[in-house]
Amino acid sequence: MNGELIKRLAYSRKQLVKNLNCSSQMKKEAEEGGCGVVGFCCSEPVPGKHIYAPSRQMHNRGNGKGGGIAAVGFVPEQLGVSREVLENHYMLHVAFLDEKVRPEIEKQFITPNFDIAVSCQLEKTDDWKSIPGLEVKPPDVCRYFVRVKPEVLDSFVAKNNLQQLDLREAEDEFVNQNSFSLNQKYYASLGEKRAFVLSHGRNIMILKVVGFAEAIVKYYKIEDLCAHIWIAHQRFPTKGRVWHPGGAHPFAAIDMALVHNGDFANYHSVTEYLKQRNICPQFLTDTEVSALLFDLLSRTYHYPLEYIIEALAPTTELDFDRLDEEKQKTYRAIQATHIHGSPDGPWFFIIARNIVRENKFQLMGITDTAMLRPQVFAFCDGEIQVGLICSEKQAIDATLLSLSRDDKRICPIADRYWNARGGSHTDGGAFIFNLEKDSAGKMRITCTDKFGATVPMPTGTEPCDFSQELSLSSESEEDIQTLINERFVPGNSIAIFEMIRELIPQWTFDEFRLACRQIANQAKDASKTATAIEVFTLLNDRRYSTGSKKRSHILYIVRSELNRLFRNIPNIGAKGSYGGLHRLIDFETRGNLRGLQGNETTLVIDAAHFPPEGADCDAALLVDAYMKGWRCFISFNCIGQRYVGCGLGPETDSVTIDVYGSSGDYLGSGLDGLTITVHGNAQDQLGQVIKRGKLVIHGDVGQTFLYGAKGGSVFVLGNAAGRPLINSVGKPKVVINGTCLDFLAESFMAGDPHNGGGFCILNGVKFDDDGLLVPLSLPYPGSNIFSLASGGAIYVRDPNLTLVDEQLNGGRIAKLTNKDWELILPYLEENERLFGIKVKQLLTVEGHKRRPAEVYCKVIPGNIAAIASEDTDDVEEVLEEPIVK
């Protein structure tokens, strides 16, 4: 859009705000807290009941003072309109807090300005108090499908000299200004709020309440209302009226809805930036100004999405230097123009849009440059595609499980999970799911990063039809049964796993399902239960080729049969003798908890129905069981429960806990001796202030992993998100086989690693789709490695010398010595035993074995003379055979 037209648009908005004192509204009303945000899109429209499960899952990220949902891409018949009306008319949703003002508002703001195709009041539950999670009575909501009357639009264009503006854009602007005026008269200027506009876009709806988000689904009876995109927000106190639905998320712009977790440190600066452009916030919350910022950059300045994201989350430091020259020039101009309006502080946005001009829907997540708020992305490819963005992986898993129960073509396990690296040259801190029709007219989803690069998916694409029962010839069934039965000897789990691993690429899904069924059936013999668990665990944890088959579907089969095995273990309250080592307990039978009997060793906890925290949570039950003498635990069917392994006290070296499913935050925090193994991805705040013990993670870990850790041995198969080992002291020893987004071991204070202090090994490798170990292009992609550290060391596998001084802040890169190699080798050997990553593989570069000093470097504090004075002798040779056989 040309500059003159932008000025005219700004002038038209000036008439709205010229008598308003916007500055008086720039105040903080409440302190910030961590919110829960969730969003998903589907290539087919899906019912609103599927936003219920993840929203409820995020209760511990909200306080019930504000919740909201938004949806994009409806089925016209469900709304009682034609496809033409749905796609071309504005869905104006007005919340009436005072039902008496509806005729007055319609007379002043709706009837004179719009041609109304259809209008209705949204259906609601008669007794709002019957809906759990509601604090006050939700507003009545009226929906109007409208277009601006031609004569009204012509008058608006002429009055504001907008003849050069596209007529539909002029209509957008009129709708936006009309909503502003309505809000100003009936909401922003009043002590007692009477009404406000929830949303005013095409094919988009926002609803919000004082309460929890999922209550909206029940209260407004939208369980069966279908849409392509759903987003939701659970609120903790942030700036704004947390006690009022007008201050809840999502916030609207034309054809857009935005939810936000975080807090702007520069809220006043951002509102001043908007005020200079004649945009005045009305709801006194940083989330509203987020939506206003995005709308300004998109609808007024017509920036491409990449530039909008850059204006919101600028690329800085080494990441900026790694951009090509042309992009640096463009980004420098964007930052110079918009940096004073860029949100500062912790924030993460989920945005749902209807991009009418391009005939597509869009769901995106954008994280702040410093990555101060958690976020996880996921994608399920196939006949039905699902893209997901959430604060926590547990909400993603809850969404997929809910969807899969309705449609067996959707697997409860995503094909890929990942995090965004804020302000980066690699992905730009943002990922975008675009929903567009293909040549056959079918909606399909593509996922790209900020720069437009497609997110790669696993190469195995053959799905399993979970709606069908097993169908094999009797001969094939007999062969597989014989194969399993002959080898199923207690203690033979590794050999059984290796046999099945080799057969998976050539087997059909039904053959693999039958093999897993046979393994689970073996556990009916109590003497074989442990071996069956071990086989399933290896199939779940290890990386191997699945041939053309989807790995996610293989994993779902494994986990389903393992869960069946666990559920068939005799319950702790069951009568009669049982000679096995395991006993099952669940939420219903928790009252039967007792001490060990006979030869029992392991308590198996079905976590599914336990609350995520509090006196009745599974973590509290585990503590009670420990006090009654149990020392070995298996926790399965986890759905985001927090604090597993916490509260057991000191001297717990004999305790082991194995965790299966979607474990929650703070797992293993405060450990003092025990061992916890997570058989999959873990989430945020893992192992905080751990003193002693061992953590093993067969996947990725979330934000602030090992915050304030004082000791322990920790092994991570995959990646760590932002800020692992921040403020760690004492002697933690950590192996991360993947990478870290940024701020690895910030303020690390772990003494001299050669004198009992702590260290971290960063291997910078991953497994490809064939189960082969491959190096990452950058073992550490961010800046701020070992930032402001005063002790300890980081050993980085970096044979190509990609690590540079610009990534450090107070540290320096040094050469690996004999003494260093002797220190870290035992941990690499244990890493090999746990994950199958051989030391010999780590020392092999482009097919050739190298000396450790040619493969690893170390990062040390630059201001500690005793540590900085290094032994200059190199490790002389590498063993010809693997160090661990």
NUPA-704194 format. One record per residue (C-alpha): x, y, z. Coordinates in steps of 0.05 Angstrom, whole numbers, plus 5000, padded with zeros to 4 digits. Last residue first. Layout:
REM NUPA-704194
XYZ ...
REM end
This chain:
REM NUPA-704194
560739145464 562739815496 569140135470 567539945399 573639635366 579440005333 580640415395 581941145381 588841435388 593141995417 588542405461 591843075456 596643375507 595444115519 593244045591 589144665604 589945295644 582945565636 580345165694 585145445746 584946135715 577546225718 575546825677 574346515609 569346005633 570145365592 567545105526 570544445504 572044155436 570343465410 571843125344 579143245330 580943205404 577342535407 581942255352 578342105288 575441485255 573541595183 566741505150 565042245145 566942335218 567241735265 568541895338 561141905355 560141245320 565840925361 562441175424 556340785404 549441095408 545240495430 540940935475 542240695546 548540275538 551640785491 550141365538 553440955594 559640925550 559141665535 558741795610 564841365623 568641735567 567342435596 572942485647 578242065611 577042505550 577943135590 584542895620 587142705552 585543405529 580043735487 582044415460 578945055486 573245515466 572146115511 567046385560 564447065579 558647075530 559746565476 556446475409 560747015378 566846605395 565046075343 562445365343 562345085272 569044735279 567344175231 568843635283 564043955333 561943465387 561443965444 564143875514 561244395560 565144585622 564244735696 564945415730 563446155726 558346165669 555946845643 553246525579 555445795572 552445795502 549346475490 548246445415 544245915380 545145345331 549144855373 551344205338 550144565272 549044135210 546643585257 550642945253 547442285231 545941645269 542141145227 535140925247 532640925175 528641555186 534841925210 537441895281 540342535311 547042835329 549643465363 553543105418 553043615473 556543375536 555143775599 559543885660 559743885735 565043935789 568643385826 575743635814 576543545740 569843875726 572144485765 566244855796 559044775774 556645495768 553045525701 550146225692 547046005626 548245265614 545345265544 542045935528 539345715460 535545185421 539344595449 542144005409 541543265402 545342755445 544843155509 549342845563 549243155632 553643105694 551143545750 556643725801 555244335845 551444895811 546344965756 543845675746 540945495677 542044765661 537544785600 535245475577 531145355515 529044685486 533244065497 534043575441 534042815435 536742215473 537642585539 542042295594 542542595665 547342415721 545942775786 548243415819 546244105841 541044285788 538745005792 534244925730 535344215704 531144325641 528845045636 524244905575 522544225547 526043555540 526643115478 526442355473 528441735512 529942145575 534241825629 534842175696 539541935750 540642085823 543442645865 541543365882 536343545830 534544285837 529644245778 529643565744 524843755688 522044455687 518444335621 516343715584 518943015572 518942635506 518741875507 520241305555 522041735615 526841385662 527441605734 533041365780 533241535855 538841875894 536342555917 531542815865 528943525877 525143555811 524142885777 518243115735 517043865743 512143895684 507943335656 508642625630 505342425565 505641675563 510441205599 514541345661 519340855694 520940995767 526740675805 528140735880 534140405913 538141045915 532841415955 537241716008 533642386013 526242556007 520842245964 517442905949 518042915874 518442295830 512642495785 511443235798 506243365743 500842955710 500543115635 496542525610 500541925636 497841255614 503640915650 507440995716 511840405732 514740395802 520140025841 521440185914 515040015950 515640016026 509340346053 512841026052 514340915979 507040775966 505041425999 510141795955 507341455893 500341655913 502542385918 505442345848 498942035823 494942645844 489842635901 493243145946 494443635889 497043585818 495143325749 488842975773 489042215769 484741895715 490141665667 495741515716 495240755715 500540615768 504539965765 507639795833 513839365826 517138875874 512138345895 515237685921 509937575975 506638215996 508838935990 505339486029 498339736019 494340175972 487139955969 484440665971 487740795903 482940295871 478940795830 484941215812 489140625789 493540085820 496839485787 501438985820 507838705791 512838165814 508237585798 506137005841 498937195849 494636895904 487337075911 483637725920 484638335877 485938995913 492739115883 490038985814 492638385775 496538605713 491838635653 492139395650 499739375642 499438885584 493939295550 498339915559 504039545526 499539335469 497240055457 504340315463 507139845411 501439955363 502040705371 509440675360 508640315294 503540835274 508241405290 513841055252 509541075189 511140465147 515440485085 521240155120 520640205196 528040315205 530540375276 530740855335 530240555405 525240755458 518540435440 521139775412 525939745471 520239865519 515939335485 521438825493 522839025566 515438975585 515038285554 521238075593 518338335659 511837965648 515037295631 514936965700 507837225710 505436815650 499837265624 505737685600 506437235539 499837525515 503038205508 508537905464 503437545422 499438185411 505838535390 507237995338 500038035314 500638785305 507138695266 503838185220 497838645211 502339235195 505638825140 512538555154 518538725111 520839355146 519039065215 523138425209 529938695231 526839045292 523038415310 529438005315 533138555352 527438615403 527337865416 534837855426 534538445473 528838145514 532037465527 531837515603 525737075609 525136635547 520636835489 524636585430 520335985411 513836335428 515236945384 517036575320 511736045333 506336585339 508936915277 508836275235 502036065262 498936735244 501936705174 499136005163 492336195189 492136755138 492037455168 486737975180 487338355245 481338805257 480339435216 479140135242 486540215257 488240235184 495840295188 498940835147 504540795095 508341455095 515341295118 519641875096 518742265160 516342995151 520443595130 518044285150 517344675085 521645295080 517445935075 522346375114 518046395177 517545635177 512945215134 507344705143 502744495088 495544275099 490544005049 483244175034 480443764976 478344124912 481743614867 487144104848 488744214922 484744664969 488645065019 490245015094 496845345113 500245155178 505545665197 511645595241 515246155276 521846275313 525346495250 526645775228 534245745219 536346485221 533446515291 529147035326 525846505370 527845775359 521445395347 520244715379 518844035349 514143425346 513542985284 509042425257 504142565313 501742005359 494241935371 493641705297 488042005256 484941525207 481141215265 476441815266 472242005327 476841695380 482741935340 480742665348 480642615424 487242255426 490242765380 487943345423 490343025488 497142885457 497843615435 495743845505 501043395536 506243695489 505744355525 504345085507 500844835445 501144845369 498044285326 497344115252 492743545233 492243195165 487042695144 489342225089 496242285117 500642755156 500342885231 504243515251 506743775318 509044425348 511144555420 511645215458 514345455525 515346195540 521846565547 524446415477 529147025475 526747255407 519347175425 515446595397 510646575338 505446025326 501245985264 494545745238 492245945169 486045885126 486245955051 482846304993 488746764978 484647394982 480647125041 486446975087 482346705145 486846725204 488446355269 494246625311 497946285368 502746775402 508346665451 511047205498 516447345548 519348055547 519248585493 513848675441 516349045380 513549755374 520150115389 523549625340 518749805283 522350265234 529550105249 527849365256 524449335189 530249705155 535349245186 531148645165 531348865092 538948985092 540248345129 535947975079 540148235021 546648065056 544847345072 542947195144 548446895188 550047575220 542847645243 543146965277 549747175309 546347755346 539147905330 533047715288 527148145310 520747835338 514748275322 517648655262 520948015238 514347645243 510848175202 516548165151 515847405141 508247475135 508747955076 507448675097 500948985073 502249615113 495049715134 492249005136 498348615156 502749075197 496949425230 493048775241 499048455274 500049055320 492549085338 492548345355 498648425399 495549065429 489548635451 494248125482 497748665522 491348815558 487549455572 481049275534 480349895492 487049985456 487550635415 490150625343 491551315314 498251125286 502051495340 497351145388 499850475365 507050645381 504750935448 501150275462 507549905446 511750345492 506850285549 506749525543 514349495544 515348905591 510148535551 507547915585 506647195567 502046685535 497946975479 491746815438 490147145372 484047145325 483947405254 479247575196 479148315216 482348355284 480347975346 482847805414 482747105441 483247185501 479847465563 479348205578 472248295552 470147685593 471348065658 475047875721 481847885689 480748605669 487448765638 494748615646 495947885661 493047425713 492946695690 488646525631 486845895594 486746015519 483745645460 484745555385 480645155335 481645115260 477944725206 471044805237 465244375260 459844535311 458243885347 460544075417 458144795405 452944815460 454345535482 455245315554 458644645540 463944885491 464945535530 466445145593 472644895557 475845575564 475745605640 471946175674 470146895660 467946775588 470146815516 467446665446 470946825380 468346645310 471346645240 468546525171 469347265153 471447725209 468048135263 469647825330 467647905403 464548595397 462748915464 456749015509 454449315576 460649455618 459449815684 464850335692 463750565621 468150875567 471250225542 464849805540 458450075509 460850715475 467950525460 466249815441 460950045391 465750565362 471350055354 466549565322 464550085270 471850245258 473449525242 467349425198 469050065160 476249845151 474149165124 469449515075 475149955052 479249335041 473549045000 473349684958 480849684945 483450354968 484650894916 477951224932 479851295005 478552035012 475951955083 468952235071 468651935002 470351225025 465551265084 459851535040 460950984989 460850465045 454350725073 451250745003 453350034989 450749765056 456349415093 455648665090 452948245148 452147555178 450047735249 451347295310 448647485378 452047275442 448847295511 454347405561 457046865607 454246825678 460046865727 465746415749 464645845700 469045225706 463744685714 457244835676 451044745720 451745465744 449945695673 442945415680 439345475613 445245255570 446145695509 444145755437 447346335401 442546905385 441046955312 442147375250 442047215176 443347615113 443748295146 445248895102 449349335147 450250055170 443450295193 441449615223 448049475259 450950055298 445350505324 438950095319 442449435334 445849755394 439350015423 435549375410 441048975445 441849445505 436949065550 441148425548 446448745591 452848355583 451248295509 456947985470 456848165396 459247685342 459547965271 460647415221 462547845161 459447615096 463347345036 465246635053 459346445097 454346805052 456846454989 456945775023 449745865042 447346005113 444145615170 450445585213 451044825209 449644855134 455545325124 460744845151 465845285186 472945525171 475845875232 474645765306 476246165368 476345985442 476546355507 478146335581 478646825637 478746815713 479146055717 486246065743 490045795684 496245385668 494144825715 487644775677 491344615612 488643915603 481644205605 483444615544 486644005511 480243595521 475144125502 478144345436 475843675408 468543805428 468544365377 467343875321 472143755263 472544065193 477143645149 484343835135 485143955209 487844545248 490044575320 491245105373 492845105447 494945645496 495945585571 497846195611 503846335655 502946945700 503447695696 501348195748 494948585746 491949245723 497949535688 496650215658 496150515590 488850735593 490451455611 494851495549 488851355504 485552015523 479951995472 477352605434 481552485372 480551735375 475351595321 477152175276 484351955279 482351295248 480551645182 487152015186 491051365192 487451095131 489151725093 496451685114 496750955091 493851185024 499451695016 504751195034 502850684981 500050005000 
REM end
